[in-house]
Amino acid sequence: MKILSTDQIYQADRVTILNKPISSIDLMEFAANQCFKRICEISKSKSKIIHVFCGIGNNGGDGLVLARKLTEAKYLVNTYIVNFSDKRSDDFQVNYKMLTQLYVTPIELSEASSFPIITRDEIVIDAIFGIGLKRAPAGFVKEIIQRINKCSCLVISIDFPSGLFAETSVIDKDSVIRSTYVLTFQNPKLAFFLPENKEFINNWEVIDIDLDQQFMDSLDADFEAIDINQIKMIFKPRENFSHKGTFGHSLIIGGSYGKIGAVVLASRSALKMGSGLVTAYIPKCGYQVVQTCNPEVMVEVDDDNYLQYFNFKTNANAIGIGVGLGTHSKTKDGFAKFLKSNKVPLVIDADALNILALHKELWSLIPENSVLTPHPKEFERLVGKWNNDYEKLDLLKELALKIKCVIVLKGAYTAIAFQHKIYFNTTGNPALATAGSGDVLTGLITGLMAQNYSAIHASILGIFLHGKSADIAIESQETMETFIASNGIAYLSKAIISIN
């Protein structure tokens, strides 16, 4: 699903109005009616008082339609106009008149002292500002936002939390609504996926308002949110006459004394993901561990307690390297020697990334269309510090273009950079913030690449399934606290079933 820029969203509105054809006031009516249906599901009861705060632009117009719909449906509604300007949009004024025809007179707020008493069990609808906001709310408007945030009640923002910026970082965090739900129109917004905005957006969902789909499909978007339709297009069902050679040979290189478990997890997940053959190349100290834990996995060994020779015999289709590797000086030397001779696509994780961060002269040796899977701290070691999450995304694109690889920046809404585009994963939950989770992901992506998935498709599919496994585990019997990395492998079958 494309994540459109603010300008593209405005274009889509104009094209829809022109091509349908539909008036802007009717489009607003339809959009607000879609939100109304969802709000009825969320509120569950007509006994709760609903406070609708409207700005004086088109976002406020959406709020006025909602207030009218809720009033007509016999909800207990209080409507407020946050009077921050004398310039009211045409559609706002039309909907203001329609609301008053129900004998409802909205309360005009021109100072914070007029703010109503709102209890915890009531509901606030935030329709003050939309995606076009360029300056932080100040004065009495900021005070109203602060008072809403102090209510500790359910807050539903229409399209976008008021005070949040669509394409730049927030400067004054006290001037932004902290939403319980965001009901956003047609497409998700980039701001939803950035960690710096986590306190403003608890849950978001897309409300289809029937914008011109053909026009939106024609637009080039720098960002996309991965959805189930995209996953179904990527996933390759197996054919009847397949055999283990059809599905490639994965090689997992890693491990050091005390860190053999990382290789156990990565090799097991590569096998579980469907790689026809899997070999682990490890120090001798881990031989019995891997053979016992993963009897289906073949093993080659290096030195006693760490890797230094990298003289494996396996002819692999894809190689995952770095899990539990360590950064011993001889390991660093062996890794550099390996890069100079290797031509097989890599999935590079953990200590292999840390070695690359210290030796940037090795970057040119990484095979094109490899995959790097840093967590934020590892990414910082590679590219340096950033001032905000928008700058971080620029650095992510720059690195992907520079080394001609896929960069997977792990975290909530894992960001996958390839060429000029960034894809955000939409599965997963905080249960994945556990030791070994990254090792499992390395194995999944390696296993998919061994099966001849492209680097970008292996990354998108592997990350989606990894997150989906965690979602299913939490829906089943695990809790956020008790989930461990191997659960991500255990629930993989159910994750795959869910996309078929």
Residue, then its C-alpha position, 0 to 999 in steps of 0.5 A: m500500500k502506497i504511503l503518499s506525500t501530502d501533495q499527492i493526497y491533495q492531488a488525489d482529492r482533486v482528481t477524485i472530485l473531477n473524475k467521479p464526478i463528486s463535489s468536495i462537500d459530498l466527498m467530505e460527507f462520505a469520508a465522515n460517514q465512514c468514520f462514523k461507522r467505525i466510531c460506533e463500533i469503537s464506542k459500543s454504547k450510546s450512553k457515553i458523552i462524545h466531545v467533538f473538537c473541530g478546527i475551522g478548515n476541512n478537517g473541522g468540516d469532517g468533525l461537523v459531519l461526524a457531530r451531525k451523524l452522531t446526533e442523528a443517531k441519538y448519541l450524547v454529543n457536545t460540539y466545539i469550534v476551536n476558533f484559531s482563525d476568522k478564515r473558515s473553509d467553504d465546506f466547513q461553513v456548509n456543514y456548520k449550517m447543516l448541524t445548526q439545522l438540527y438545533v445544535t449550536p456548537i460551542e465556540l472556544s476562543e480561550a482555554s478557560s472555556f474548556p469543558i469538564i471531560t471524564r475518563d469514560e467519555i470520548v473525544i473526537d479530534a478534528i482540529f487540524g489535518i495533514g496540512l499543518k506547518r506550524a506548531p499550535a500555540g496560545f489557547v489552541k495549544e492549551i486546549i490540546q494539552r487539556i485534551n491530553k490530560c483527560s485520560c479518556l479515549v481520543i479518536s483523531i480524524d485522519f491525523p492527530s492534531g498538532l502532528f506534522a505529516e512530513t517533518s519532526v515535531i518541535d513542541k511535543d506538548s502541542v500534539i494530540r496523543s491519540t488512542y485511535v487514528l482513523t486515517f483516510q485512504n492511505p497510511k501516513l509516513a508519520f505513523f511509522l516513525p518511532e519519534n511519533k509513538e506517543f501520539i499514535n497508539n492505534w491507527e487504521v485506514i478508512d476507505i473513502d473511495l478516492d480515485q484508485q486508478f490515479m493513485d496507482s499511477l503515482d510514484a511513492d517513495f514509501e510503501a506499507i507492506d500488506i497481505n496483497q503484496i505478500k500473496m504476490i511474492f509468495k511462491p507455492r510449491e510444485n508437485f515435482s519439486h525436490k530438496g535441490t529445487f529449494g536451494h542450499s543455505l549456509i549459516i556462518g557464525g558462532s563463537y564460544g558461548k554464542i552457538g545458540a545464535v547459529v542454532l536459531a538461524s539454521r533452524s529458521a532457514l530450514k523451517m522456511g523451506s530451504g532444501l539443505v542447510t549447513a552451519y559453519i561454526p567453531k569446533c566448540g559448537y559441533q555437538v550443540v548444533q548437531t544435537c539441537n538441529p539434526e537436520v542441519m549439516v555442520e562444518v567446523d573452523d577453529d576451536n572457539y571462534l572462526q578464523y579460516f572461513n574454509f568451508k566446502t559447502n556450495a551454497n545458494a545463499i549465505g547468512i553471516g554474523v550471528g554470534l560471530g564475535t569480533h576476535s581479531k582473527t575473525k575480522d581478518g578471516f571475514a575480510k579474506f572471505l569477502k574478497s573471494n565470495k560472490v554468493p549473495l549474503v545476509i549480513d547481521a550482528d557482528a559481521l555488521n560491527i566488523l563492517a562498521l569498523h572497516k568501511e573499506l570492506w563495503s565495496l566487497i559486499p556482493e550486490n543484492s545482498v541484505l544487511t539487517p542492522h538494529p538501530k545501534e548497529f545502523e548508527r555504527l554504520v552511518g553515524k548519528w541522525n537528528n530525527d527519524y526523517e533524517k534516519l530514513d534519508l541515511l537508510k536510502e543513501l546506504a542502500l544506494k551506495i552499496k547496492c544492497v537491501i538494508v533492513l532496519k529492524g524495529a517496530y515497523t521494520a524499514i526495508a530500503f531498496q534502491h530509491k524506496i522504503y517499505f515498512n512492515t506491518t506485522g509483529n509486536p513488542a514480543l519480538a524484542t527478545a534475545g535471538s529474534g534477529d538470528v531467526l530473521t537472518g535464517l528466514i531471509t537466508g532460507l528464502m534467498a536460497q530458494n531463489y527469491s530476490a533479495i528484496h522479496a526475501s526481505i519483505l516476505g521473511i520480515f512479514l512472516h516473522g512478525k506474523s508468527a509473533d502476532i499469532a503466538i500472542e493471539s494463541q497462548e504466548t504473552m509478550e513477556t513469555f515469548i522467546a525467539s524460537n516461538g517465532i519459528a514454532y508459529l511459522s507454519k501458521a503464519i504461512i497458512s494465513i497468507n494462502 
